[in-house]
Amino acid sequence: MDDEFVLVQRHVLPDAIQRTLQAKKLLESGEVTTVQEAVLQVGISRSSFYKYKDSVFPFSIMDGKKIITISMLLEHRAGVLSNVLRFLANEGANVLTINQTIPLQGEATVSMSVDATHMKQNVNRVIDNLKKLDGVSRTVVVGSED
């Protein structure tokens, strides 16, 4: 669970993490050239910066991408999720995250964040074709961000 990603609004993050994001932005933009300059400007210690720098990223790293969140109800059988992933890859989609519930009554809910920037077909057609895959009971787009 240590490498699990979560999406959190900035205002609920501790101050040291918010300032680490600011320091990283200063370094990436070229406004400062060293970590020491960055941490002095944002008001944190170097140890705080190094503690969080490899674990916190702005959501803006996804700029220029079309991200969709898909929720599916899949039959609990070997290969169903694999077929969904293969289908998405063949369509040019890149799966960013997958969350799956424990199967109940033979079905599991799976939600995925997908980079749809380079998909061969439009989202609606891909969703319609996902619904036709063996073992897929339901598919809906629950969110989209350009």
C-alpha positions in Angstrom: 0.0 0.0 0.0 3.0 2.3 0.3 3.0 3.0 -3.5 -0.7 3.6 -3.8 -1.7 6.9 -5.4 -4.6 9.0 -4.1 -6.1 12.2 -5.3 -6.4 14.8 -2.6 -7.4 18.5 -2.7 -4.4 20.7 -1.9 -6.1 22.5 1.0 -6.2 19.3 3.1 -2.5 18.6 2.7 -0.1 19.4 5.6 1.8 22.7 5.1 5.1 20.9 4.6 3.7 19.0 1.6 2.1 22.1 0.1 5.5 23.9 0.4 7.3 20.9 -1.1 5.0 21.2 -4.2 5.8 25.0 -4.4 9.6 24.3 -4.1 9.4 21.6 -6.9 7.5 24.1 -9.1 10.2 26.7 -8.5 12.9 24.2 -9.5 11.0 22.9 -12.5 10.3 26.4 -13.8 13.9 27.5 -13.5 13.1 30.4 -11.1 15.6 28.8 -8.8 18.5 26.5 -9.6 19.2 24.7 -6.3 17.1 22.9 -3.7 18.6 25.3 -1.1 17.2 28.3 -2.9 13.8 26.7 -3.3 13.4 25.7 0.3 14.5 29.1 1.5 12.0 30.8 -0.7 9.0 28.6 0.4 10.0 28.4 4.0 10.7 24.7 4.7 13.8 22.7 5.6 15.8 20.7 3.2 14.9 17.6 5.2 11.2 18.2 4.7 11.7 18.8 1.0 13.6 15.5 0.6 11.1 13.6 2.8 8.2 14.4 0.4 9.7 15.3 -3.0 9.5 11.8 -4.5 6.0 11.2 -3.2 4.0 14.3 -4.1 3.2 15.5 -7.5 0.9 18.2 -8.9 -2.1 16.9 -10.8 -1.0 19.3 -13.6 1.5 16.7 -14.7 -1.5 15.4 -16.6 -1.9 18.6 -18.6 -2.6 18.0 -22.2 -4.2 14.7 -21.6 -7.8 13.6 -21.7 -8.5 11.7 -18.5 -11.7 9.7 -18.1 -12.9 7.7 -15.2 -14.8 4.5 -16.1 -16.9 2.4 -13.7 -17.6 -1.2 -14.7 -19.4 -4.1 -13.2 -17.4 -7.3 -14.2 -18.2 -10.9 -13.7 -15.9 -12.6 -11.3 -14.2 -14.9 -13.8 -10.6 -15.4 -14.8 -9.6 -13.3 -17.7 -12.4 -10.7 -17.7 -10.4 -7.8 -16.4 -7.5 -8.9 -18.6 -9.7 -8.7 -21.7 -10.9 -5.2 -20.7 -7.3 -4.1 -20.3 -6.3 -5.6 -23.6 -9.2 -4.0 -25.4 -8.3 -0.6 -23.9 -4.7 -1.0 -24.9 -5.7 -1.9 -28.4 -7.8 1.2 -28.6 -4.8 3.3 -27.7 -5.9 4.1 -24.1 -3.5 4.1 -21.3 -4.8 2.9 -17.9 -3.5 5.1 -15.1 -5.3 3.6 -12.1 -7.4 0.6 -11.3 -9.5 0.1 -8.2 -11.5 -3.1 -7.7 -13.9 -4.1 -5.0 -14.1 -7.6 -3.5 -16.5 -9.7 -5.7 -19.9 -10.1 -4.2 -22.5 -12.4 -5.7 -20.2 -13.2 -8.6 -19.5 -9.6 -9.7 -16.9 -6.9 -8.8 -17.0 -3.2 -9.4 -13.9 -1.8 -11.1 -13.2 1.8 -11.6 -10.3 3.0 -13.8 -8.7 6.3 -14.7 -7.7 6.2 -18.3 -5.7 8.5 -20.5 -7.8 8.7 -23.6 -5.6 11.2 -25.4 -4.5 8.8 -28.1 -7.5 6.6 -28.4 -8.3 5.5 -31.9 -12.1 6.0 -31.5 -14.2 8.5 -29.5 -15.0 7.8 -25.9 -18.6 6.9 -26.5 -17.8 4.3 -29.1 -15.1 2.7 -26.8 -17.6 2.6 -23.9 -20.2 1.0 -26.2 -17.7 -1.6 -27.3 -16.5 -2.3 -23.7 -20.2 -3.1 -22.8 -20.1 -5.8 -25.5 -17.1 -7.7 -24.0 -17.8 -11.0 -22.5 -18.1 -10.7 -18.7 -18.8 -6.9 -18.7 -22.2 -6.3 -17.1 -22.2 -2.5 -17.0 -19.9 0.3 -18.1 -20.4 4.0 -17.5 -18.1 7.1 -17.7 -18.3 8.7 -14.2 -15.9 11.6 -14.9 -13.9 13.3 -17.6 -11.2 15.9 -17.5 -9.5 17.6 -20.5 
